[in-house]
Amino acid sequence: DIVLTQSPDSLAVSLGERATINCKPSQSVLYSSDKRNYLNWYQQKPGQPPKLLFYWASTRQSGVPDRFSGSGSGTDFTLTINSLQAEDVAVYYCQQYYSYPVTFGQGTRLEI
Amino acid sequence: QVQLQESGPGLVKPSQTLSLACTVSGDSVSSGSYYWSWIRQPAGKGLDWIGRVSTTGTTTYNPSLQNRVTISVDTSRNLFSLTLNSVTAADTAIYYCARALNAYSIFDSWGQGSLVTVSS
């Protein structure tokens, strides 16, 4: 199984500042034939299901504010939230679909 | 807009069978190239993918659960279901159903989740 390690486990960022969350797969999730990274990012608020933010590592899902961005390739990925707002408090997960079983990172808790 | 809703018993005794259904509204379980998954989350912990079923009934399971799990689709009732045998306390979790638009496991729609507790 591909293990996804997120860092940090938790972080506190001031309103209006930038938050950066990292995700490192135990092996590359870049598929050579299509040059796509098989990695998603989700946001989970308390009492809610996860919400898809990015797929193919950097393609923003419809409706996601552009202060959110996803980047990276291979074994090194980053979710960046600029101009942090109160509603961004959540746990963020990365997920790979390069190989089965699908696996998720352990989550990063973002607080103000 | 598609909506997914889990249903089933909230309490299951150890060694018995957990059964959940995910009713889909706003779309058909048999349309397009959808894949329907079950994912669970123990309280305060991360997400574990259980498995998926395609619109044609093809299944893929997490090897860690493969000998205990069955996922099937019921097109007549527009739902898909999860069966997990021989449960233990370790199976206590919130169980989510989710949709992927194609074979790539990009989960764009989720149910609200159903808490299942395994206890005598």
Interface residues (C-beta under 8 A of the other chain):
Chain A: Y38 N40 Y42 Q48 P49 P50 K51 L52 Y55 Q61 Y93 Q95 Y97 Y100 P101 V102 T103 F104 G105 Q106 G107
Chain B: S37 G46 L47 D48 W49 T60 Y61 N62 P63 S64 Y96 A98 Y104 S105 I106 F107 D108 W110 G111 Q112 G113
